[in-house]
Amino acid sequence: MNPENDMNIIFVGKRHGKSRVLSVRLPVALFVLAMILAVMGSAAWLGYRVATSQQEVSTVGVSGPVVEEWQARLKAQQDELEALRTLSGQQADALTLRLGEMQGRLLRLDAMGQRLVESGLVASEEFDFDQPAAVGGPEDGLVGESFRAPELEQMISQLETRIEDRAQQLHLLDTLISHKRIEDERFVAGRPITWGWLSSRYGYRSDPFTGRRAWHAGVDLAGKEGSDIIAVAAGVVTHAGERNGYGNLVEVDHGDGLVTRYAHCKTISVQVGDVVQKGQVVALMGSTGRSTGPHVHFEVLRNGKSENPEHYIQRASR
């Protein structure tokens, strides 16, 4: 053999590091090496093709029915979320509307409560309708939770019922107070002048013009000419003008058959049909008609019969 054409292959053993030498001819070694490289190249190419095929199969599978199914689920969830948002918005709008109505009712209740305070039936220092109700209490150490929509709606419904009940009670009380106020206004009491003195009493007297015994159906209250003559109670004006003997006369009907008259007026400030309030100026003091000087002749009639006006004047001091 030609040593130049031979190739030595050395094998090293795992045990004791022993080695063996194998002499192989160069053409044979080159052939074996070429075969090994060919096998390795074929294996690499085959692995690449297998990996590429799996990727294509995976891509085709995902881009087909699986993707469509997930897209459909995602669309359904989006639609459901949108529906929930719409429903929540509608519920919020409904609750907002109901809260607005409740605020309006509370404003009316506050106004009625303020009227009660102004009427004097409720102590203003105890009930201040301009301030919120005082509340409080210790913390229990627990973290509070937000109310859910159904619970909140139930609470609002209960509050609406309570507000309606309180509104009816306050309305009834306000009606009673109004009626009482009307009765107080219609209650004939006090003097028909703001300043002056009693110059002639009710009953028989000596007539100032003839000196004879004559019936005086009212009282005379003298004062300064042009001073105010006021209504002693609320009512409707049934006469406002001149009448024989009375001069300029104002007559007011207070209901229940009760009428008051204010005579010898210098001028009259009201007209027939006017509704006058207690204490309202109806005329100015004068000396018209059968009169000896500035005064007001004050009469009180019940069912057409005269009564002693002093009894009604004295009511104001009781």
VMD Tcl script that draws the C-alpha trace (Angstrom):
set ca {
  {0.00 0.00 0.00}
  {0.95 3.53 -0.67}
  {1.14 5.38 2.63}
  {0.38 8.68 0.92}
  {-3.06 7.38 -0.16}
  {-3.94 6.08 3.30}
  {-5.79 7.95 6.09}
  {-5.44 7.03 9.72}
  {-8.58 7.30 11.87}
  {-7.89 7.33 15.59}
  {-10.60 6.05 17.97}
  {-10.25 7.07 21.63}
  {-11.98 4.80 24.15}
  {-13.98 6.06 27.12}
  {-12.14 3.79 29.51}
  {-8.55 4.43 30.51}
  {-8.09 6.81 27.52}
  {-6.89 3.97 25.29}
  {-6.89 4.66 21.55}
  {-6.96 2.59 18.44}
  {-5.74 3.54 14.97}
  {-7.62 2.46 11.86}
  {-5.99 2.93 8.50}
  {-8.42 3.68 5.65}
  {-7.65 4.50 2.12}
  {-8.29 8.12 1.19}
  {-10.89 7.55 -1.57}
  {-12.93 5.39 0.76}
  {-12.77 7.99 3.53}
  {-13.83 10.75 1.19}
  {-16.77 8.66 -0.03}
  {-17.87 7.90 3.52}
  {-17.62 11.61 4.45}
  {-19.65 12.59 1.40}
  {-22.34 10.09 2.33}
  {-22.51 11.42 5.89}
  {-22.84 14.99 4.65}
  {-25.54 13.96 2.19}
  {-27.51 12.21 4.93}
  {-27.22 15.26 7.22}
  {-28.30 17.61 4.42}
  {-31.29 15.41 3.58}
  {-32.33 15.31 7.24}
  {-32.07 19.10 7.57}
  {-34.10 19.69 4.41}
  {-36.71 17.15 5.51}
  {-37.01 18.85 8.95}
  {-37.42 22.25 7.31}
  {-40.20 20.97 5.04}
  {-41.98 19.30 7.94}
  {-41.84 22.52 10.01}
  {-43.04 24.61 7.06}
  {-45.92 22.22 6.38}
  {-47.02 22.29 10.04}
  {-46.92 26.10 10.04}
  {-49.02 26.24 6.89}
  {-51.49 23.77 8.32}
  {-51.66 25.76 11.58}
  {-52.11 29.02 9.70}
  {-54.83 27.63 7.50}
  {-56.63 26.15 10.52}
  {-56.54 29.37 12.56}
  {-57.60 31.60 9.68}
  {-60.60 29.43 8.99}
  {-63.53 28.39 11.24}
  {-61.65 28.95 14.53}
  {-61.03 32.63 13.80}
  {-64.59 33.13 12.60}
  {-65.92 31.50 15.76}
  {-63.82 33.74 18.01}
  {-64.77 36.79 16.03}
  {-68.45 35.87 16.42}
  {-68.03 35.47 20.19}
  {-66.21 38.78 20.43}
  {-68.98 40.49 18.42}
  {-71.65 38.96 20.69}
  {-69.82 40.18 23.81}
  {-69.48 43.67 22.33}
  {-73.20 43.72 21.50}
  {-74.04 42.55 25.02}
  {-71.78 45.20 26.53}
  {-73.39 47.88 24.38}
  {-76.85 46.68 25.41}
  {-75.84 46.87 29.09}
  {-74.50 50.38 28.58}
  {-77.76 51.44 26.93}
  {-79.82 49.85 29.71}
  {-77.66 51.49 32.38}
  {-78.06 54.84 30.65}
  {-81.83 54.43 30.50}
  {-81.98 53.48 34.17}
  {-79.79 56.44 35.09}
  {-82.02 58.78 33.06}
  {-85.13 57.37 34.76}
  {-83.60 57.76 38.22}
  {-82.46 61.29 37.35}
  {-85.99 62.20 36.26}
  {-87.47 60.80 39.47}
  {-84.87 62.64 41.53}
  {-85.80 65.87 39.73}
  {-89.46 65.33 40.59}
  {-88.53 64.62 44.20}
  {-86.47 67.81 44.34}
  {-89.50 69.75 43.12}
  {-91.65 68.16 45.80}
  {-89.07 68.93 48.46}
  {-88.99 72.57 47.36}
  {-92.76 72.73 47.79}
  {-92.48 71.10 51.20}
  {-89.78 73.58 52.20}
  {-92.02 76.44 51.09}
  {-94.94 75.07 53.08}
  {-92.69 74.52 56.08}
  {-91.43 78.07 55.81}
  {-95.02 79.31 55.77}
  {-95.64 77.36 58.97}
  {-92.62 79.02 60.56}
  {-93.79 82.44 59.44}
  {-97.26 81.73 60.81}
  {-95.76 81.34 64.26}
  {-97.14 77.83 64.77}
  {-93.67 76.30 64.41}
  {-90.63 77.63 66.24}
  {-88.12 79.00 63.74}
  {-85.18 78.11 65.98}
  {-86.26 74.46 66.00}
  {-87.04 74.07 62.31}
  {-84.75 75.78 59.82}
  {-85.94 74.72 56.37}
  {-82.94 76.40 54.73}
  {-80.53 73.91 56.32}
  {-80.27 70.11 55.85}
  {-81.36 67.86 58.68}
  {-78.60 67.11 61.19}
  {-77.54 63.44 61.11}
  {-74.50 61.39 62.18}
  {-73.19 58.34 63.98}
  {-69.97 56.41 64.69}
  {-68.22 54.36 62.01}
  {-68.56 50.60 62.32}
  {-65.15 49.92 60.78}
  {-66.64 48.17 57.75}
  {-66.01 49.29 54.20}
  {-69.29 50.43 52.70}
  {-70.56 49.11 49.40}
  {-72.23 51.09 46.67}
  {-75.96 50.61 46.25}
  {-77.08 48.58 43.29}
  {-79.62 49.96 40.86}
  {-82.57 47.81 42.10}
  {-81.81 48.69 45.74}
  {-81.45 52.37 44.88}
  {-84.72 52.35 42.94}
  {-86.52 50.71 45.88}
  {-85.13 53.33 48.27}
  {-86.26 56.12 45.95}
  {-89.74 54.59 45.72}
  {-89.99 54.41 49.51}
  {-88.78 58.00 49.80}
  {-91.35 59.12 47.22}
  {-94.11 57.48 49.26}
  {-92.95 59.20 52.44}
  {-92.68 62.56 50.68}
  {-96.18 62.17 49.28}
  {-97.51 61.32 52.74}
  {-95.74 64.28 54.34}
  {-96.93 66.55 51.54}
  {-100.54 65.57 52.17}
  {-100.14 66.15 55.90}
  {-98.49 69.52 55.39}
  {-101.10 70.49 52.80}
  {-103.87 69.67 55.27}
  {-102.11 71.61 58.00}
  {-101.54 74.53 55.63}
  {-105.23 74.47 54.70}
  {-106.22 74.55 58.36}
  {-103.82 77.41 58.98}
  {-105.19 79.28 55.96}
  {-108.71 78.78 57.20}
  {-107.68 79.95 60.65}
  {-105.97 82.95 59.11}
  {-109.09 83.72 57.11}
  {-111.20 83.39 60.24}
  {-108.79 85.68 62.07}
  {-109.04 88.18 59.23}
  {-112.83 87.96 59.24}
  {-112.97 88.24 63.03}
  {-114.34 91.69 63.77}
  {-112.17 93.20 66.46}
  {-110.38 96.45 67.18}
  {-110.93 100.12 66.48}
  {-111.57 101.53 63.01}
  {-109.03 104.30 63.58}
  {-105.31 104.42 64.32}
  {-105.61 107.49 66.53}
  {-108.56 109.19 68.25}
  {-111.00 108.86 71.15}
  {-114.52 107.73 71.89}
  {-116.80 110.79 71.65}
  {-120.26 109.12 71.79}
  {-121.36 105.69 72.97}
  {-123.85 103.16 71.62}
  {-127.49 103.46 72.75}
  {-129.82 106.27 73.69}
  {-128.33 109.75 73.92}
  {-129.22 113.43 73.57}
  {-129.33 114.28 69.90}
  {-126.52 116.81 69.16}
  {-128.78 118.82 66.86}
  {-132.20 118.68 68.59}
  {-131.25 117.91 72.17}
  {-133.96 115.28 72.34}
  {-133.54 111.65 73.45}
  {-132.56 109.65 70.35}
  {-131.20 106.20 69.51}
  {-127.56 106.04 68.47}
  {-126.93 102.79 66.51}
  {-123.13 103.02 66.67}
  {-120.23 104.72 68.36}
  {-118.47 107.93 67.38}
  {-114.69 108.06 67.38}
  {-113.29 111.56 66.99}
  {-109.89 112.38 65.60}
  {-107.93 114.52 63.22}
  {-109.51 115.31 59.87}
  {-107.89 113.30 57.09}
  {-106.60 110.56 59.40}
  {-106.98 106.91 58.36}
  {-110.15 104.88 58.78}
  {-109.35 101.17 58.64}
  {-111.38 98.00 58.24}
  {-111.70 96.05 61.48}
  {-111.93 92.75 59.58}
  {-111.57 91.34 56.08}
  {-114.60 91.43 53.82}
  {-116.23 92.71 50.64}
  {-117.24 96.32 50.11}
  {-121.01 96.50 49.53}
  {-121.41 100.28 49.64}
  {-118.98 103.09 48.93}
  {-120.65 106.46 48.53}
  {-123.00 109.01 50.02}
  {-126.03 107.98 52.09}
  {-128.62 110.20 53.78}
  {-127.47 111.25 57.25}
  {-124.25 109.23 57.03}
  {-122.49 111.46 54.55}
  {-119.81 109.45 52.74}
  {-120.28 105.85 53.90}
  {-118.30 102.63 53.48}
  {-120.06 99.34 54.22}
  {-118.20 96.03 54.41}
  {-119.78 92.57 54.49}
  {-117.70 90.08 56.52}
  {-119.91 87.05 55.93}
  {-122.13 85.11 58.32}
  {-124.53 88.08 58.39}
  {-121.92 90.44 59.91}
  {-121.60 93.97 58.44}
  {-119.62 97.04 59.54}
  {-120.21 100.68 58.55}
  {-117.83 103.65 58.52}
  {-119.64 107.01 58.10}
  {-118.97 110.78 57.75}
  {-115.81 110.06 55.70}
  {-113.97 112.92 54.04}
  {-112.93 110.71 51.10}
  {-113.42 107.03 50.26}
  {-110.48 104.81 49.19}
  {-112.37 101.69 48.02}
  {-115.08 100.72 45.56}
  {-118.04 98.37 45.69}
  {-116.86 94.80 45.12}
  {-113.36 95.36 46.48}
  {-112.01 92.74 48.86}
  {-110.44 94.49 51.83}
  {-108.05 93.05 54.40}
  {-108.04 93.57 58.12}
  {-106.35 96.90 58.89}
  {-106.64 98.19 55.30}
  {-107.40 101.90 54.90}
  {-110.90 102.27 53.44}
  {-111.43 106.03 53.89}
  {-110.18 109.22 55.51}
  {-111.83 110.83 58.52}
  {-114.11 113.80 57.84}
  {-117.36 115.47 58.84}
  {-119.72 114.85 55.92}
  {-123.42 114.27 56.44}
  {-125.11 114.94 59.78}
  {-121.98 115.66 61.79}
  {-120.67 118.35 64.14}
  {-116.94 117.69 63.52}
  {-114.31 115.23 62.22}
  {-115.11 111.73 63.46}
  {-116.12 108.29 62.21}
  {-119.51 106.83 63.02}
  {-118.83 103.07 63.44}
  {-121.66 100.54 63.31}
  {-121.80 96.76 63.57}
  {-124.83 94.89 62.28}
  {-125.59 91.16 62.54}
  {-128.35 89.92 60.29}
  {-129.56 93.51 59.82}
  {-129.74 94.36 63.53}
  {-127.28 96.72 65.19}
  {-124.99 95.52 67.97}
  {-122.84 97.44 70.38}
  {-119.54 98.12 68.55}
  {-117.71 98.47 71.86}
  {-118.00 94.71 72.35}
  {-116.04 94.17 69.12}
  {-113.57 96.94 69.91}
  {-112.77 95.29 73.24}
  {-112.13 91.92 71.53}
  {-108.72 93.17 70.40}
  {-107.51 93.48 74.01}
  {-108.53 89.97 75.05}
}
mol new
graphics top color blue
foreach p $ca { graphics top sphere $p radius 0.5 }
foreach p [lrange $ca 0 end-1] q [lrange $ca 1 end] { graphics top cylinder $p $q radius 0.2 }
display resetview
